[in-house]
């Protein structure tokens, strides 16, 4: 049984191209998700204390 190097080479090229495509697509999705999560955060209304309404001791 002889190895068909042409078919093996074509399969290797297709496999490498598929892996590169999936990595690039994953990076785009990761960037979109990161931007969405960073921009979707809503701060609470009371970040700073109101010193005018503090009761005296």
C-alpha positions as CSV (number, residue, x, y, z in Angstrom):
1,X,0.0,0.0,0.0
2,X,1.5,3.3,-1.1
3,X,0.8,6.7,0.5
4,X,-0.8,9.2,-1.8
5,X,1.2,12.3,-0.9
6,X,-1.0,14.7,-3.0
7,X,-4.2,13.8,-1.2
8,X,-2.4,13.9,2.2
9,X,-1.0,17.3,1.3
10,X,-4.4,18.7,0.2
11,X,-6.0,17.4,3.4
12,X,-3.3,19.0,5.6
13,X,-3.7,22.4,3.8
14,X,-7.5,22.2,4.2
15,X,-7.1,21.3,7.9
16,X,-4.7,24.1,8.6
17,X,-7.0,26.6,6.8
18,X,-10.0,25.5,8.8
19,X,-8.1,25.9,12.1
20,X,-6.9,29.4,11.1
21,X,-10.4,30.3,10.1
22,X,-11.9,29.1,13.4
23,X,-9.3,30.9,15.5
24,X,-9.9,34.2,13.6
25,X,-13.7,33.9,14.0
26,X,-13.3,33.1,17.7
27,X,-11.2,36.2,18.2
28,X,-13.8,38.4,16.5
29,X,-16.6,36.9,18.7
30,X,-14.5,37.3,21.8
31,X,-13.9,41.0,21.0
32,X,-17.6,41.6,20.4
33,X,-18.5,39.9,23.7
34,X,-15.9,41.8,25.6
35,X,-17.1,45.1,24.1
36,X,-20.7,44.2,24.9
37,X,-20.0,43.3,28.5
38,X,-17.8,46.4,29.1
39,X,-20.4,48.8,27.6
40,X,-23.5,47.1,29.0
41,X,-22.5,47.7,32.7
42,X,-24.8,50.2,34.4
43,X,-23.4,52.0,37.4
44,X,-25.6,52.4,40.5
45,X,-27.0,55.8,41.2
46,X,-25.3,56.2,44.6
47,X,-21.6,56.0,43.7
48,X,-20.7,59.1,45.7
49,X,-22.0,59.7,49.2
50,X,-24.3,62.7,49.7
51,X,-22.7,64.7,52.5
52,X,-25.7,67.1,52.7
53,X,-28.0,64.5,54.1
54,X,-25.7,62.9,56.6
55,X,-27.1,63.0,60.1
56,X,-24.9,64.7,62.7
57,X,-23.6,62.7,65.7
